[in-house]
Amino acid sequence: STSKGYQLDFVTVNGKQIYVQGNSFTVDNVTEDLLIVVSFKKQSGGFLSGNSVLLDYFIIFVVLFVVFGILKLAVYLIRKKRPDLRKY
C-alpha cells in the first residue's frame, strides 16, 4: 500500500510495464527469478498543485478574510443608506 501523500506511479515485471488497478497486483505461476520494480510519486493536490498543507490553510484564511471583509462593508453601506427609524 502507498504512504500518505504518495501514489503508485508504475510497476514493471522483468522490464515490462504492467497495469495495476487498486494498488495491488499478483504474480502467478512463478518458476524463475523476477525483477519487479515499483515506483511511487508524490500525489498532486492542494489549491496550487503543491503539497503544502500550510499553504492551503493560508489561502483558505485569506479567502475567508476577504469574504468577511466584503460582507462587513456591504452591511455598513446598507445601514448607512437606510434612515435610522429610532430618531423619529
Helices and strands as residue ranges (DSSP letters): E 6-13, E 16-18, E 36-42, H 53-81, G 85-87
